[in-house]
Amino acid sequence: MTLINCEIEILTPMFLGGAPQTLADSERGKPACELRAQSIKGLMRFWWRAYKYGQLVECPDAESRLSELRKVENKIFGSVSGNGNKSSFAISVSPKTLSTSAQSLPGHKVEVDTKGKTVFVNILEYLCYGTYVYVKGQGNKFIREYIKENQVFPMKLRIDDENCKEDVLTALYFFSEFGGIGSRSRNGFGSLNIRNKTEVFSPLGKDFMKALVSNTELLKRFKILREIPPFTAFSHRIRLFRTVQPYKSWDLCLADLGKIYKKSREALEPRRHYDKRQYIGAPLDPPKDTSFKSLLDRHSKPYFIKVAKSEGGYSGCILFLPSLYLYNSDTDRTGKQLSRETTNIQFQNACDEFNRLLSADHRLEAVL
């Protein structure tokens, strides 16, 4: 058994929801947001799937690879199917002293075209759209409280099966390095930093510790798969874009990342055109006077915005993890027949163009 104590620092606001979801619940003394060990474990499972899938190169096709992935996953993370299987590790967190807030986020204005008019909005609110409502005369008000940034909480990791230690710690590393917790985590909210990385990841050996200096080197090890995966996972097509200069605060960093992302997304095609933009993320919210309907009701974007700690303050990155747009379906949201091959190619082309736009911004460098 291996016991590891982690010091987790919250870098950006974290939008979480327990059973009570609203500010009214909070005012009655009920927690409006809870940080749970199970949430962290679930996100580690997501990042484990993302890197592990591409390592199963001995499997002849996607179906056999998915089957093998489930077997190994059940051994590591546990399963309730069949006779059940106990997880190989356990997590406990002590977030009781974390402060929450419903105050407005720092203001960083950008122009947005809406309903035929140009208005100014806070880019941070643009990134966390859906977590607030508009109140006439007061502006945007958060639906529920969020956990404030610049706080630290302890997390204990107990690994019972030593054979699973490498997988557990590697999953924790990728989650902490490129992921986040809570709503809008793909837009940079809920970003975390493990303050004692050397202590936490030292069991993975000297080679891994050397690669910690640059997460780019670690990502290169997992660019094995030569095909596009059926779900969000590592492959030869992953890309990483990193900010060139450090920032003094988390909000300056995230605001710049948001501006770059928004500018690149809008540059894909002329205003009031959405054929390419739907591939970056769906659903879209086009003006009501347009007849556009996205192909799918929902499709998570393949981009992960992340704020990190650096020597000079804060840094940021955007990780591109592509998958097939259509894997086991040949119809759109209305049941209309689609060409799976053509649609997947259109998705790849839109993402390739988006990646070129990200690379063209002087505030980012393509490091992978």
Secondary structure as UniProt FT lines:
FT   STRAND          2..10
FT   STRAND          14..15
FT   HELIX           23..27
FT   TURN            28..29
FT   HELIX           37..52
FT   HELIX           53..55
FT   TURN            57..58
FT   HELIX           62..77
FT   TURN            82..83
FT   STRAND          89..93
FT   TURN            96..97
FT   STRAND          100..101
FT   STRAND          109..114
FT   TURN            115..116
FT   STRAND          117..122
FT   HELIX           123..127
FT   TURN            128..130
FT   STRAND          132..135
FT   TURN            136..138
FT   STRAND          139..142
FT   STRAND          146..147
FT   STRAND          151..159
FT   HELIX           162..164
FT   HELIX           165..178
FT   TURN            184..186
FT   TURN            188..190
FT   STRAND          191..194
FT   TURN            195..196
FT   HELIX           197..201
FT   HELIX           202..204
FT   HELIX           206..211
FT   TURN            212..213
FT   HELIX           215..221
FT   TURN            236..237
FT   STRAND          239..243
FT   HELIX           250..266
FT   TURN            267..268
FT   TURN            271..272
FT   TURN            275..276
FT   HELIX           277..280
FT   TURN            288..289
FT   STRAND          303..310
FT   TURN            311..312
FT   STRAND          313..320
FT   TURN            333..334
FT   HELIX           340..360
FT   TURN            362..363
FT   STRAND          364..366
//
